[in-house]
Amino acid sequence: MTMQASSIQISAAEVVLEGNLDVPADARGIVLFAHGSGSSRHSPRNRYVAQVLQQAHLATLLMDLLTPDEEAEDVITARLRFNILMLARRVIGATDWLANNPATRDLRIGYFGASTGAAAALVAAAERPGAVHAVVSRGGRPDLAGASLARVRAPTLLIVGGRDPAVIDLNQEALAKLSVEKQLRIVPGATHLFEEPGALEQVGTLARGWFGKRLF
């Protein structure tokens, strides 16, 4: 598979963020990854899902929502990872960048959010209803999107581990507030990080199916 891969910098919400952009030669859509707490564009879990999507002819943008200095602070305080509006503004900035970048501007955009990044993705989707065509959350906190949930127009898939009961409850609450095409899928036997054998593979399969029907 021919792939155009590049390390990029995106100016978004008054900061410069690092990202990895991978565009297959026959890309039919693009998925922006919004990482959650303590995670970055180097997350092995999200990189795995990105590879699954690339094999399905989808481009991917894995980006850091925090600068290196902010990440160092957040490791200590865990404060910035819950600043959903700040993270959402950065997702929006990256979305606008994709819409203007020659290599991606003709591709339909989807979001893949993890942990608090899922909330940021949903807030961003509510703010860019014409640009965002699908959202997938993995072990996310969509409840933290608050009032924005009712304004989301993109079809939304929530994926939660079967052994993550607290997060299942929070996702069920968020699901009830979404007024679009929506689905909650529970991966049996999986904990919050989907580290069990076969769990992440199920996430990749579900995400590929959801995006494949809505970004092509």
PLY file of the C-alpha trace (Angstrom):
ply
format ascii 1.0
element vertex 216
property float x
property float y
property float z
element edge 215
property int vertex1
property int vertex2
end_header
0.00 0.00 0.00
1.45 3.36 -1.07
1.41 5.81 1.84
2.29 9.48 2.20
3.49 9.85 5.81
4.66 13.06 7.42
5.30 14.69 10.78
3.39 17.94 10.91
2.85 20.95 13.13
-0.57 22.54 13.50
-1.22 26.00 14.92
-4.43 25.64 16.90
-5.88 27.81 19.66
-2.64 29.79 20.10
-0.33 26.79 20.45
1.63 24.62 18.04
0.78 20.92 18.21
2.69 17.94 16.86
1.02 15.33 14.68
1.60 12.33 12.43
-0.32 12.40 9.15
-0.62 9.22 7.06
-2.48 9.37 3.76
-2.88 6.21 1.64
-2.71 6.87 -2.10
-6.35 5.79 -2.46
-7.66 7.46 0.74
-11.43 7.91 0.82
-11.70 9.73 4.15
-9.61 10.78 7.13
-9.85 10.11 10.86
-8.47 12.57 13.40
-7.45 10.92 16.69
-8.16 12.89 19.87
-6.10 11.24 22.59
-7.13 11.14 26.21
-5.39 11.59 29.53
-1.74 10.68 29.69
-1.70 9.68 26.03
-0.07 11.07 22.91
0.24 10.47 19.19
2.65 7.65 20.12
-0.05 5.67 21.97
0.35 2.02 20.84
-3.39 1.43 21.15
-4.37 4.32 18.89
-1.51 3.60 16.49
-2.86 0.07 16.13
-6.36 1.34 15.33
-4.86 3.87 12.91
-3.12 1.05 11.03
-6.39 -0.87 10.77
-8.07 2.21 9.30
-5.22 2.87 6.87
-5.58 -0.67 5.54
-9.25 0.19 4.90
-8.24 3.19 2.70
-8.66 5.82 5.40
-6.07 8.50 6.13
-5.26 9.20 9.78
-4.01 12.15 11.81
-2.64 11.25 15.24
-1.88 14.42 17.16
-0.96 15.61 20.62
-3.59 17.84 22.19
-1.06 19.11 24.74
2.33 20.72 24.16
5.37 19.02 25.77
5.37 21.58 28.62
1.65 21.10 29.20
2.04 17.33 29.17
4.75 17.56 31.83
2.46 19.69 33.98
-0.52 17.41 33.43
1.43 14.35 34.58
1.65 16.07 37.96
-1.67 17.90 38.20
-4.01 15.92 35.86
-5.67 19.29 35.33
-5.39 19.95 31.62
-6.71 16.59 30.48
-10.10 17.56 31.93
-10.16 21.00 30.29
-12.55 19.75 27.64
-13.23 23.14 26.03
-9.52 23.81 25.60
-8.96 20.37 24.07
-12.00 20.80 21.82
-10.69 24.13 20.49
-7.51 22.34 19.49
-9.44 19.56 17.76
-11.38 22.24 15.89
-8.11 23.91 14.88
-6.83 20.61 13.51
-10.13 20.06 11.69
-9.85 23.43 10.00
-6.24 22.60 9.08
-7.37 19.36 7.41
-10.03 21.26 5.48
-7.38 23.58 4.03
-4.48 21.16 3.55
-4.15 20.14 -0.14
-3.57 16.46 0.74
-6.71 16.17 2.90
-9.16 18.92 1.98
-11.26 16.66 -0.26
-11.59 13.88 2.35
-14.58 13.44 4.64
-13.53 13.82 8.28
-14.22 11.52 11.23
-13.04 11.63 14.85
-11.71 8.80 17.00
-11.63 9.86 20.66
-10.23 8.06 23.70
-10.83 8.87 27.38
-11.34 12.64 27.82
-10.37 13.08 24.16
-13.74 11.57 23.28
-15.52 14.45 25.01
-13.32 16.96 23.19
-14.12 15.25 19.89
-17.86 15.42 20.53
-17.72 19.10 21.47
-15.71 19.78 18.32
-18.20 17.77 16.24
-21.02 19.92 17.61
-19.11 23.05 16.59
-18.28 21.78 13.08
-21.47 19.91 12.06
-20.84 20.39 8.36
-17.28 19.08 8.48
-17.45 16.03 10.76
-19.26 12.96 9.43
-18.64 10.27 12.08
-17.36 9.90 15.65
-16.05 6.82 17.46
-15.20 6.78 21.18
-12.99 4.09 22.77
-13.23 3.81 26.55
-14.23 7.45 26.44
-15.88 9.98 28.71
-18.52 11.35 26.32
-20.52 12.51 29.33
-17.96 15.31 29.79
-19.18 16.87 26.54
-22.18 18.11 28.51
-24.74 20.22 26.64
-22.83 19.77 23.38
-24.11 16.18 23.12
-27.54 17.38 22.04
-25.97 19.39 19.19
-23.84 16.62 17.70
-24.94 15.78 14.14
-22.34 13.13 13.28
-23.27 9.44 13.70
-21.60 8.33 16.93
-20.34 4.93 18.09
-19.39 4.44 21.75
-17.15 1.45 22.51
-16.63 0.37 26.13
-15.02 -2.63 27.79
-17.38 -5.08 29.47
-15.27 -5.00 32.64
-15.38 -1.20 32.90
-18.76 -0.78 34.65
-18.38 2.84 35.76
-17.54 3.96 32.24
-20.39 1.85 30.82
-22.81 3.81 33.02
-21.35 7.16 31.91
-21.56 6.14 28.25
-25.17 5.05 28.65
-25.97 8.48 30.11
-24.26 10.20 27.19
-25.97 7.92 24.65
-29.37 9.01 25.94
-28.49 12.67 25.27
-27.37 12.12 21.68
-30.11 12.74 19.12
-28.31 11.33 16.07
-27.64 7.87 14.69
-25.88 6.25 17.63
-24.77 2.95 19.07
-23.12 1.62 22.23
-20.99 -1.49 21.75
-19.57 -3.34 24.74
-16.50 -5.53 24.19
-16.92 -8.59 26.47
-14.14 -9.20 28.97
-12.27 -5.98 28.15
-11.09 -3.53 30.81
-10.60 0.21 30.34
-7.43 0.02 28.24
-8.55 -2.97 26.12
-5.32 -4.82 26.94
-6.88 -8.29 26.94
-6.13 -10.62 24.00
-8.35 -9.76 21.05
-9.98 -6.73 22.70
-8.20 -4.05 20.70
-8.74 -6.04 17.53
-12.48 -5.82 18.17
-12.17 -2.05 18.61
-10.35 -1.79 15.29
-13.00 -3.85 13.53
-15.85 -1.80 14.98
-14.18 1.51 14.15
-13.35 0.40 10.60
-16.96 -0.58 10.00
-18.38 2.63 11.44
-16.07 4.95 9.51
-16.16 2.85 6.35
-19.90 3.36 5.95
-19.82 7.10 6.64
-16.59 8.55 5.26
-16.49 6.95 1.82
0 1
1 2
2 3
3 4
4 5
5 6
6 7
7 8
8 9
9 10
10 11
11 12
12 13
13 14
14 15
15 16
16 17
17 18
18 19
19 20
20 21
21 22
22 23
23 24
24 25
25 26
26 27
27 28
28 29
29 30
30 31
31 32
32 33
33 34
34 35
35 36
36 37
37 38
38 39
39 40
40 41
41 42
42 43
43 44
44 45
45 46
46 47
47 48
48 49
49 50
50 51
51 52
52 53
53 54
54 55
55 56
56 57
57 58
58 59
59 60
60 61
61 62
62 63
63 64
64 65
65 66
66 67
67 68
68 69
69 70
70 71
71 72
72 73
73 74
74 75
75 76
76 77
77 78
78 79
79 80
80 81
81 82
82 83
83 84
84 85
85 86
86 87
87 88
88 89
89 90
90 91
91 92
92 93
93 94
94 95
95 96
96 97
97 98
98 99
99 100
100 101
101 102
102 103
103 104
104 105
105 106
106 107
107 108
108 109
109 110
110 111
111 112
112 113
113 114
114 115
115 116
116 117
117 118
118 119
119 120
120 121
121 122
122 123
123 124
124 125
125 126
126 127
127 128
128 129
129 130
130 131
131 132
132 133
133 134
134 135
135 136
136 137
137 138
138 139
139 140
140 141
141 142
142 143
143 144
144 145
145 146
146 147
147 148
148 149
149 150
150 151
151 152
152 153
153 154
154 155
155 156
156 157
157 158
158 159
159 160
160 161
161 162
162 163
163 164
164 165
165 166
166 167
167 168
168 169
169 170
170 171
171 172
172 173
173 174
174 175
175 176
176 177
177 178
178 179
179 180
180 181
181 182
182 183
183 184
184 185
185 186
186 187
187 188
188 189
189 190
190 191
191 192
192 193
193 194
194 195
195 196
196 197
197 198
198 199
199 200
200 201
201 202
202 203
203 204
204 205
205 206
206 207
207 208
208 209
209 210
210 211
211 212
212 213
213 214
214 215
